[in-house]
Amino acid sequence: MTAAQLPSLKAQTRNAAGKGAVRRLRREGFVPAIAYGKGRPTTAISVTPKDVTAVLKTELGRNSVVELDLGGQKMLAMIRDYSVHPLARELEHVDFIEVHLDKPVDVNVPLIPLGKAVGVTTGGVLRVVYRTVPVRCLPDKIPAKLEADVTHLELGMHVATKELKLPEGVVVRLPAEQTLIAVVAPEKEEVVEAVPGAAAAPGAVPTVAGAAAPGAPGAAPAPGAPAAAPSEAAVGGKEEKKKK
């Protein structure tokens, strides 16, 4: 793929900063963004959310290489990051990083298991350890996804990095023996058996460790409960003092 075949995305440089300028920019139908790269100063730009959304919806998504048109100045870039409003689900900001077609990049690619594992049919559970795999390749060689056949996996078996079938020029940045997908035994729920005689008495109130139980010496009365009547010993003590 050449630069001429890449999708083009128009951008405008912006000088105004601050929340007021950003709000005005969004009202005009643009999204604030920045573009940067090795040896290139960070440039504040604005793009249309429609163009960015169109790129994110492609097969490669954020791994797509686009040609940013900065008022006549061309720049090959990828979407490094973006933020979306939590309620309106509208784009709020986009980060573009410059790339070169002859220099490799590090990206994450989805890992898709294919088929139904033998171990699953006998009661096992398919566990996908890595849903995305970190890879390194040239920008125009980035695969949309990596697939792994799991039909042969029995209980206790797994797919390691070295077993992946990779396109030419793509390298996975994980150890060769790293487990990516495995068939494991289902987790058993722990059952706690009641100890005879350990059941709480009807009407018993749970207590916190270190706190006095209701009705015990030093225990505070429950909210709304009448104060406890003074004991005979306490009353007798007062009378003894009067007699003295």
Stockholm file with secondary structure:
# STOCKHOLM 1.0

chainA/1-244         MTAAQLPSLKAQTRNAAGKGAVRRLRREGFVPAIAYGKGRPTTAISVTPKDVTAVLKTELGRNSVVELDLGGQKMLAMIRDYSVHPLARELEHVDFIEVHLDKPVDVNVPLIPLGKAVGVTTGGVLRVVYRTVPVRCLPDKIPAKLEADVTHLELGMHVATKELKLPEGVVVRLPAEQTLIAVVAPEKEEVVEAVPGAAAAPGAVPTVAGAAAPGAPGAAPAPGAPAAAPSEAAVGGKEEKKKK
#=GR chainA/1-244 SS CCGGGSCEEEEEECCCCSHHHHHHHHHTTCEEEEEEETTEEEEEEEECHHHHHHHHTSSSGGGCEEEEEETTEEEEEEEEEEEECTTTCCEEEEEEEECCTTSCEEEEEEEEEESCCHHHHTTCEEEESCSEEEEEECGGGCCSCEEEECTTCCTTCEEEGGGCCCCTTCEESSCTTCEEEEEECCCCCCCCCCCTTCSCCTTCCCCCTTSCCTTSTTCCCCTTCCCCCCCHHHHHHHHHHHHC
#=GC SS_cons         CCGGGSCEEEEEECCCCSHHHHHHHHHTTCEEEEEEETTEEEEEEEECHHHHHHHHTSSSGGGCEEEEEETTEEEEEEEEEEEECTTTCCEEEEEEEECCTTSCEEEEEEEEEESCCHHHHTTCEEEESCSEEEEEECGGGCCSCEEEECTTCCTTCEEEGGGCCCCTTCEESSCTTCEEEEEECCCCCCCCCCCTTCSCCTTCCCCCTTSCCTTSTTCCCCTTCCCCCCCHHHHHHHHHHHHC
//
